Amino acid sequence: MGLLKARFTRYRYELHTHPTYVIALITDGCERLRVGQRYQVAPTDTVIVVNPEECHDGEPGAEIGWAYRTFYPSVQLMTDIAHELGTNEIPLFPTAVIDDPTLTCLLATAHRAAEHDDADAEVSMLIAVRHLIVEHADRRERPQPCERSGASRRLVLYRDIIEANITGDLDLQHLASPACVTRFQVIRDFRRMTGLTPGAYIRNQRLRLASRLIEQGVGLAEAAVESGLSDQSHLSRAFRNTHGITPRMYQQAIRT
């Protein structure tokens, strides 16, 4: 599970998504953010929860900015814990900003334990996640997604095209022609299904690939080229705008 501890005063995250959950405890200041189509404010001692693949950004919500401790648990981990609690559903959270003093305390304890490599770090994390799922996950039966527009089916095709041509020069027509739709329909499909523009989605996928390559030990310059970014400088700018840290910092954290 990934962890992050950071403070920002003027920094602003661009809209992006994660394949994991994002669980962020605001420890100081205030963050203003968009999650999906909702704009919200998260003050000190509240918890932000972003579901996998849910688009979100972030910026200072107060003059002093904000500080937070963040967890990035995988879908598999969260699903396994939910199964142990007696549900077969992947846990999803309808409320992005949660005011729960007990959860705040549990997450703070878990993050500090992981930060200091405490022997009880895993136990602390499981207790915190259990509380989060039991108290705040949506346990209602979810309706099946509507397929009438074909947007979901087309998005699968778009993803396949992007994955197969990640280092290429992708434009709207490259996506529109195989799907037999207009470029405007491509834009509408991405906004409806992901909350991102096609360009932002492609950048997001390239950064994910670059992250995986860095985790595998590939050098930064090579990771930039293999993920479809023009050079290491481009990777550094895009990575920091999305993740709040540079690729070099991420590389050092992986090695540590």
N, C-alpha and C positions, 0 to 999 in steps of 0.2 A: 504494500500500500504506500502510495506517495504521500509525503508530508511537506508542508511549506509554512514558514514563519516569516512574516514580512510587515513592513510599515511603508505606507505611501502618503505623500502630501499633495503632489500635483499630478501623479500618474493617472492615466486613464486606460483601462482595458478596452480593446476593440471587441465587437460582437464575435463570439466564437462558441464552440461546443467541445465537450470532452466525451470520450467513450466510457468514462467512469462517472460515479457520483462526485459531487463537490459538496463537502460539509465544512463550512467556515465559521469559526467562532470569532466574533468581533471583540477584541480585547481593549480597544481604545478608539476614540473618535467615532466616525460615522461613515458608512459607505452608501452611496446612491447607486442603484443598479437597475437594469432591465433584465427580467427573466421571462422568456417567451415574449408575450405582448404586454406584460405588466411592468410598470415602473414603481420601484419600491425604495424604501430607506431602511437601512439596518444600523441602529445605534449600538453603543457599547453593551456587551453582555447578551446580545441576541445572536441567533444562529441562522446562517444562510444555508439552505439545502437546494442544490440544483440537480435535477434528474439527468441521467445519461442522455446525451445528444440534444439537450435542451439549450437553445442559444441564450447567451447572457453576456453582459459587459460589466463594467464597474468603474466608479470615479469617486472622488472625495465628496462626502455629503456634509462636511464641516470644514472650517478653516484649517484645523490641524490635520485634516486627512483622516486616515484610518489605519489601524493595525489589526492583524488577524493571525490565527493559527488554523491551518487548513488541512483537511484529510481528503484523499482521493481513493476511496474504496472501490474495488472492481464490482461489476454487476454480479459476477459469480459469488463473491464473498457475501454481498448483501442478500442475494437470493438464498444462499445456503443458510444464513442466519434466520431468514424469514421462514424457511422450511422447518428449521428446528423449533420455531415458534408456532408451527401448525398451519401455515398457509402455503399454497402452491403458487401464489402470485409473485411476480417480481415486484418488490416494494416500490411504490411511487409516492411522491409527496406533493400534495396539492398546494401547500403553502410554502412559499420560498423563504420568508423571514419568520422565524419562530422565536417567541419570547417564553422561555421555559428555564427558570433558574436551576432546576435539577439537571437538565440536559447541559446547560452551560458549565456547571461544576464537573460533571462526568467527562465532558470533552476536554476541558482544561487539564484534568488529571491525566487523561489518556495521552494527550499530546506531550505533556511534560515527561511522562514516563517513557514514551518512545524517543523523545529528544535525548534523554540521558541513558538510553539503552537499558532501562530498568527491567528486571526479570519479570515483573508483573505487567509489562506494557500490553501484551496481548489480552490478558484478562481485563484490564481497564478499558481497552478498546471495545471488546465484545460487550461489556456491560453498558457502555455508552451507546453503542449501535442498537442493542436490544431495546433500550429505553426509547430511542428515536423511532424505531419501527413500531413498537407497541403503542406509543402515545401519539404518533403523528403521521404514520403511513395511511394511505387511502385503502381501506379494506372493503370498499364496495365492489360489487361485480362490475367489471368494465365492459361497455358495449364494444362490439367489433367495429373496427374502423370502416367508414363508408368508402366503397370502391367506385362509386358511380362516375366520378370525374376522371378516373384513370390516373390521377396524379401519383398515387402510391406505386402503381405498376411502372409508370414512366421514370420515377425516381430511381428504381432499381436499375433500369437501363442506363440512366445518366451516370450512376455510380460505377457501373461496369466500364463505361466509356472512359471516365476520368481515371479509374484505376489502371486501365490498359494503356493510357496515354499521359501518365502523370508528369513525365518530363517534357511533354510536347507543348505546342502552342495551342491551347484549347480556347476556342471562342464559342459564342452562343450557337452559331450555325453548326458546329461540330456536334453539339448536343441535340439540336432541333431536327436535323435531317434524318438520323436513324429513327427518331421517335415519330416522324411525320407530323410535326407540329411547328408552329411559328416560334421565332425567338422570344416573342412576348409571352407565349405559353410556357416556355422554359422558365422565364423569370417568375411567373405566377406559381408554377409548380414548386420551385425551390422556396419561395417565400411561404407558401401554404404548408409545406411538409417539413421544412427545416428552420424557418424563420430567418434564413440568410439569403443573400443574393448568390447567384451562381459563382461569381468571382470570389466572394468571401468563403463559400463552401470549398472551392478548389484550393484556396490558400490554406484553409484549415486542414484539408487532407494532406497537403504537402508538408505541413508542419508536423502532423502526426507521423508521417513516414520519416521525416528528419529526426524526430525524437527517438523512434525505434532504432534507427541506424546509429545514433549517438550511444544509445543504451548497449548496442552490440559492439561498441568500440571503434566504429568508423570515425575518421577524422572529420573535423567541422567543414572544411572545404569540400571534401568528397561527399559528405552528407548533403550539403547544399545542392551540389550538381545532381546527385542521384535522386533527390526528391523534387527536382524540377524548378528549384530556385536558381537565380542567375549566378550567384556567387556567395561567398561567406558573409559579406556585408549585408546582402539582401536577407540571408537567413537570420543574421543577428537582429536586424531591425524588426522583421516580422515576428521572430520568436519573442523578443522583449515586449512588443505591442500586445501579444496574445497571452503570454505566460508571466509577465512581470519580472522575468530574469533573463539573462543572456544565455546563449547556448554554451558558452564557456563555463558559466556558473553551474549549469545543469550537468555538464560533463564532469566537473569536479565533484558534484554531489553524488553522481553515479559511482565514481571511482572510490569515494569515501565510504 
